[in-house]
Amino acid sequence: MYTNFQTYLQTTLNEIKQAGLYKNERVIVSPQSASIGVAGHTGEVINFCANNYLGLADNKEVIQAATEAMQQRGYGMASVRFICGTQDLHKQLEKAISEFFGTEDTILYAACFDANGGLFEPLLTEEDAIISDALNHASIIDGVRLCKAVRYRYNNGDVADLEEQLKKAQAQRFRIIATDGVFSMDGNVCPLDKIYELAKKYDAVVMVDESHSAGVVGKTGRGVTEQFNLRGQIEIITGTLGKALGGSVGGFTTGKKEIIDLLRQRSRPYLFSNSLPPMIVAAGIKVLELLSKSNELQDKLHTNTDYFISKMQQAGFDIKPTQSAICAVMLYDAVLSQKFAAALQTKGIYVTGFYYPVVPQGQARIRVQVSAAHTREQLDKGIEAFTQVGKELGVL
Ligand SMILES: *Cc1c(COP(=O)(O)O)cnc(C)c1O
């Protein structure tokens, strides 16, 4: 009988709506790109809220690689990896990811959510500990929940607090410190150099999620391990193909070979979920090939990000300190952030306002994500629109 349950669900949905937290999805009617068509809006809008950092989501060569792979290798694998779902392409992509990060071996997943979800449980038992940054991504939190290890939490990026937790965690056998590379709401980079030092001092393994940093952070976009000169030294890196690295789907864990090998034997989202389809895998190989041939896109992204942030600061906006392509324009007030985003859309600028509970109470903001695909003209239009709306709404 659905009756009582239905009433309960309707009440819950109404509560979400009354709290102003109901998420309506805006509909895009074009490929994902720096400039997109949106249902109900005449003319294109400039997109400042995709994870399309390198502009590869509609790259012609990537699409060509995916198309050819589908023609030659079919649509899907109809199997998990260890039964009959491994093609040479999967092996090639795993090798290319290892080369990109300077690691020993790589295992692919359907998504980084799965990579993180299936990471801890095969490696640790109730005798061990996970020390996790308070602002880690939901998928790391869920992965930690699925594992029996003792949990410790440290304040975001706070190495003194991390050290305190590591001292407590000496009670356990093995320890993994888990952190995002870039924290998605502020754009700050984890202090990986200090984390690594503490890991050595307190006998811990380090796991870093490079989802928002791969392709973005570091001189050649190899992520936070490049930024901190720690290539090949961090034991576990997870990441996604769904952001800078093409923008489609697919996740991975890359690092020490014994870790990857054990994950292949025991990681549940790998063992019990379908292999990535050939077209996605071939497109991933093409993305990494493009990035290995030239640093043009990463350079363009860095130039665009520096330009956007400095112009926004000059205009008088309060920008959270960032070391990535994420630029949090602080408005503090939730209602204001929604008004601001709506006003920007009427001016052809597509952004999202974030407020509690996605960010702390009183920390509402608009998160701008800069892309290598943005032209200087598009960035200027964005800055101009922000400035106009900022004046209209009394922010500037
Ligand atoms: C986006 C993101 C994920 C999820 O990646 P998917 O491949 O889309 O599942 C995991 N971790 C972090 C830090 C992310 O930003």
The ligand as a Gaussian input file, in Angstrom:
#p B3LYP/6-31G(d) Opt

LIG

0 1
 C       32.813000      15.395000      -8.987000
 C       33.535000      14.710000      -7.910000
 C       33.405000      13.331000      -7.718000
 C       32.438000      12.500000      -8.496000
 O       32.918000      12.244000      -9.780000
 P       31.998000      11.411000     -10.790000
 O       32.958000      10.782000     -11.726000
 O       31.077000      12.383000     -11.440000
 O       31.252000      10.407000      -9.972000
 C       34.174000      12.742000      -6.736000
 N       35.012000      13.463000      -5.957000
 C       35.137000      14.798000      -6.111000
 C       36.092000      15.542000      -5.234000
 C       34.400000      15.463000      -7.076000
 O       34.520000      16.778000      -7.216000

